[in-house]
Amino acid sequence: MAITFISHGRSEAEVEQAGADLVRTRLVERLKGPEQRVRVDDLLPAAADWRWTLNVWMAECDVAVVLVTRGGMDKPWLKREVNILLWRLALGAPLTVLPVLLGGLQPRDLRKTEISQLVTRQMIIQGVEESEEDLVDRIVAALGDLPRCADTSAMQSMAAKVEHCLDEVKQAFPLQEMARELGGRQQPFPEIREGRRFIAYQFLDERPTEVVPKAIKKVAFYLDPDRLEKLINLAVPTWIDPVAVRRLLPEDGQVVVTLGTERSDTARQHIDRASCFSDDYWVQVVALVAGEAQLAENLIACERAVGELFGGDVDTEPPDDDVLFLVIDPHGTEPGVAGELVRELTARFSRLNVVVLTGDAGPEDLGEQHCRTLHIAVPPGTEDGVAQTVKALKRIFARRKDLGKDLGQ
């Protein structure tokens, strides 16, 4: 069953919106069939949790058609949908994203918007005199030549892992309570399985770190320690905005990231969040020795960590699917000195991506690099809250283990 998701942002201009509505309606009519399913927000079930439903649709679709109008291209949910779809692409999903520019909109009009990355994809542009019916014909013809997904996306894989952790919860009440703490719906779940799935897809959204222990506590009694520990690990990074952090992923070659923190745990959480805990992502952390004269010693330490990433030593070629991240803690080393080290490492190891813990310093402080660079800020005070969350989760886990001993387990 092939699934097509239609994304669009509503325009305030009536004529423009009327044209977009006609295109969307005709696409739904043309694409529906015994082997195809079409998902668009107009078809949301009554009383559905629309945010959760859209997350599921975007995580499971084979093709996404993005209808873009001049008045709708800056709408918050269109921007979020586009970025989530691009997140899936960055994770290697064989998803096809087809942008369709309506009403005279041109690629240059998107270049300074938050959906500018659509310009890099093959798109369909409505002609000045082209009717909506003719445009739909072109879209349907283009979709007929597109391949369908042949594997499971990283987002679906992460959701399945959360569902697996919750598999021992056989009653609806704790799942309902957990969903409520995470900010979900209040009505009962028709089936226990639906409750587990609902919570699993809530993990794809950003959640305030302080709600995580409250939510985990609702189901901790029902889980064996191993599953509880896995669920905790999956839940901790949900404070990180998944749309913003996807930029960390090396879509087209290497990436060097300066991360606004001095904590390596925060870097690991960002990589886990961006990759949806993909088994293809590997991380090693190395702390530098402060001082400009320590370049050789620091290079040896980094090479040792890279060897671990490569599965043995630096002369061992890692598997093709592996994505490798070296997290560097400067530990008082000047950014320029750390930047020199990063330049040498990325030039020598073409598969290596680097995250440098810099606090407020950005890529410019490292100096010019060979590959794409970016800075990811961490909101002030957030990490202290995350640390408190981790402590609370450790207490929940310890209590569950002690309870198991009391029960003779």
VENJO-V286165 format. One record per run of one state. SS is the DSSP state (~ for helix, > for strand, _ for the rest). FROM is the first residue (numbers start at 1). TO is the last residue. If there is no record, write none. Layout:
ss = {SS;SS}
from = {FROM;FROM}
to = {TO;TO}
This chain:
ss = {_;>;_;~;_;>;_;>;_;~;_;~;_;>;_;~;_;>;_;~;_;~;_;>;_;~;_;~;_;~;_;~;_;~;_;~;_;~;_;~;_;>;_;~;_;>;_;~;_;>;_;~;_;>;_;~;_;>;_;~;_}
from = {1;2;9;14;32;33;34;36;40;41;44;50;61;63;69;76;91;96;102;107;111;116;121;123;126;132;145;154;166;172;182;192;203;209;218;220;223;225;240;242;249;255;260;264;276;281;288;292;310;323;330;335;349;352;358;363;367;372;377;382;407}
to = {1;8;13;31;32;33;35;39;40;43;49;60;62;68;75;90;95;101;106;110;115;120;122;125;131;144;153;165;171;181;191;202;208;217;219;222;224;239;241;248;254;259;263;275;280;287;291;309;322;329;334;348;351;357;362;366;371;376;381;406;409}
